[in-house]
Amino acid sequence: LAFWNTEMNIVSFDSKYFDCFERSLYNNILDGIGADFKHFFYQNPLESDGELRRWDWNGCPCCPGMLMKILPALNSFIYSFDDNSLNVNMFIGSSYENEDFSISQQKGKVKIDSKGKVLTVRIRIPEYVENFALLQNGGSVEFTVEKGYAIIKGTFENAEIEVNYDQKIRRIFANPKVAENH
């Protein structure tokens, strides 16, 4: 699911695919492996009496292989780019540089140097945020929104873009018709 969503995002530049990727990463992928990286858990029951445990092995061993594929590739999902555009898909402290630009992010601040080149920068607006706003070098910056991305165009020379939003706690419940939903 995570890999499919990254491919769909590449062809459509629609943030809904990275919303799904992020849910998959945090709610399914990372919780499916034990802290020792040796025990796995595929089930996601709505309740447990404490008898459910991660197991040492499964007859269908897809967890180890998929984890070894997705975890080293995580850095390639944070940003995506082509000749004229740069996309910030996930808010994870990181950095990347090539001959056309450099980018880094830490604690809500994205630093970009387009090395004199005009770029279209797309910053994902996650589905769970409210009051999304951007500041560039401490001042307001106008942006358009398309398919869940805030879009800024220009030449970014050591620009610092501050990403601000409200993220309220949301409780999510199972459908009341689910028997285990007590």
Legacy VTK file of the C-alpha trace (Angstrom):
# vtk DataFile Version 3.0
C-alpha trace
ASCII
DATASET POLYDATA
POINTS 182 float
0.000 0.000 0.000
2.777 2.431 0.903
4.755 1.768 -2.274
1.637 1.999 -4.443
0.731 5.374 -2.924
4.163 6.828 -3.640
3.877 5.786 -7.286
0.379 7.285 -7.546
1.677 10.539 -6.073
4.452 10.693 -8.665
1.979 10.481 -11.555
-0.647 12.811 -10.075
1.024 15.146 -7.522
-2.001 14.605 -5.258
-1.298 14.783 -1.524
-4.041 12.275 -0.696
-1.579 9.546 -1.668
0.998 10.707 0.867
-1.745 11.045 3.477
-2.366 7.326 2.942
1.382 6.566 2.826
1.847 8.326 6.157
-1.033 6.406 7.783
0.422 3.143 6.438
3.909 3.955 7.678
2.955 4.995 11.204
-0.061 2.751 11.852
0.777 -0.456 9.993
4.438 -0.703 9.045
6.214 0.590 12.137
3.863 -1.098 14.605
4.140 -4.464 12.823
7.657 -5.104 14.059
8.918 -5.552 17.595
11.483 -3.263 19.167
14.021 -6.076 18.760
13.355 -6.251 14.983
12.915 -10.030 15.368
9.233 -10.415 16.243
6.302 -9.587 14.000
2.623 -8.881 14.343
0.191 -8.780 11.423
-3.059 -8.688 13.327
-4.614 -5.434 14.432
-7.434 -6.541 16.746
-9.814 -4.056 18.269
-9.303 -5.641 21.665
-7.021 -8.143 23.363
-7.051 -9.909 26.683
-3.258 -9.771 26.699
-2.807 -13.218 25.122
-1.830 -11.884 21.685
1.920 -11.775 21.198
4.273 -11.018 18.328
5.652 -14.221 16.806
9.152 -15.224 15.807
8.158 -16.305 12.316
5.191 -16.680 10.021
4.560 -19.056 7.135
4.211 -15.984 4.906
7.372 -14.020 5.758
6.670 -10.763 3.967
7.390 -8.446 6.929
11.204 -8.812 7.004
11.582 -8.350 3.261
9.219 -5.393 3.027
10.802 -3.699 6.041
14.248 -4.081 4.483
12.833 -2.509 1.341
10.900 0.438 2.819
13.081 1.578 5.729
16.256 2.236 3.678
14.118 3.925 1.001
12.318 6.255 3.422
14.573 9.183 2.482
13.398 8.909 -1.138
9.772 9.484 -0.106
10.323 12.688 1.897
11.067 14.715 -1.253
10.342 14.179 -4.926
11.456 16.353 -7.802
11.892 16.767 -11.526
13.710 19.379 -13.633
11.506 22.321 -12.561
9.750 21.322 -9.354
10.481 20.160 -5.842
7.898 18.487 -3.614
8.023 18.254 0.165
5.889 15.180 0.851
6.667 14.473 4.492
7.758 16.529 7.463
10.757 14.563 8.686
14.068 16.160 9.665
16.282 15.565 6.651
18.406 17.086 3.919
19.107 16.500 0.243
21.331 18.192 -2.322
22.006 17.817 -6.039
23.408 20.104 -8.742
20.113 22.022 -9.080
19.102 22.677 -5.460
19.629 21.896 -1.807
16.872 21.382 0.733
16.720 20.589 4.421
14.029 20.608 7.035
14.020 20.626 10.789
11.340 21.573 13.328
8.859 23.087 10.861
11.426 25.009 8.829
12.305 24.116 5.255
15.504 25.651 3.879
15.892 25.786 0.103
18.598 27.067 -2.197
17.626 26.703 -5.856
21.100 27.832 -6.964
19.669 30.600 -9.150
17.125 28.360 -10.853
13.370 29.079 -10.875
11.554 26.256 -9.101
7.983 25.327 -8.339
7.956 24.194 -4.711
5.024 22.094 -3.515
4.624 21.612 0.231
2.113 18.963 1.277
-0.780 20.070 3.444
-1.634 16.931 5.458
-5.328 16.060 5.645
-5.326 16.279 9.442
-4.131 19.896 9.791
-6.049 23.156 10.109
-5.017 26.791 9.645
-2.093 25.984 7.342
0.219 28.949 6.720
3.677 29.621 5.321
6.250 32.292 6.072
9.283 32.899 3.886
12.318 34.479 5.538
10.081 35.679 8.363
7.478 37.386 6.142
4.227 36.227 4.678
4.314 34.435 1.369
1.453 33.931 -1.022
0.796 30.463 -2.259
-1.856 28.625 -4.202
-3.275 25.269 -3.220
-3.626 22.475 -5.711
-4.418 18.835 -4.898
-3.424 19.286 -1.268
-0.096 21.020 -1.892
0.809 24.638 -1.128
2.573 25.907 -4.258
5.214 28.633 -4.387
7.145 29.568 -7.518
10.385 31.497 -7.678
14.104 31.545 -7.155
14.984 30.446 -3.662
18.381 31.642 -2.497
18.990 30.425 1.023
15.254 30.772 1.631
13.759 29.632 4.890
10.123 28.612 4.661
8.371 28.153 7.963
5.436 25.738 7.898
2.732 26.475 10.479
-0.514 24.651 11.194
-2.817 23.488 13.960
-3.058 19.794 14.615
-5.874 18.908 16.952
-6.280 15.546 18.615
-8.973 13.496 16.898
-10.556 10.394 18.345
-11.446 7.821 15.745
-13.993 5.147 16.532
-14.978 1.901 14.874
-18.410 1.601 13.321
-20.907 0.862 16.151
-21.925 -2.348 14.316
-18.491 -3.867 14.978
-18.971 -6.467 17.730
-15.639 -5.712 19.477
-16.436 -2.003 19.637
-17.328 -1.817 23.352
LINES 1 183
182 0 1 2 3 4 5 6 7 8 9 10 11 12 13 14 15 16 17 18 19 20 21 22 23 24 25 26 27 28 29 30 31 32 33 34 35 36 37 38 39 40 41 42 43 44 45 46 47 48 49 50 51 52 53 54 55 56 57 58 59 60 61 62 63 64 65 66 67 68 69 70 71 72 73 74 75 76 77 78 79 80 81 82 83 84 85 86 87 88 89 90 91 92 93 94 95 96 97 98 99 100 101 102 103 104 105 106 107 108 109 110 111 112 113 114 115 116 117 118 119 120 121 122 123 124 125 126 127 128 129 130 131 132 133 134 135 136 137 138 139 140 141 142 143 144 145 146 147 148 149 150 151 152 153 154 155 156 157 158 159 160 161 162 163 164 165 166 167 168 169 170 171 172 173 174 175 176 177 178 179 180 181
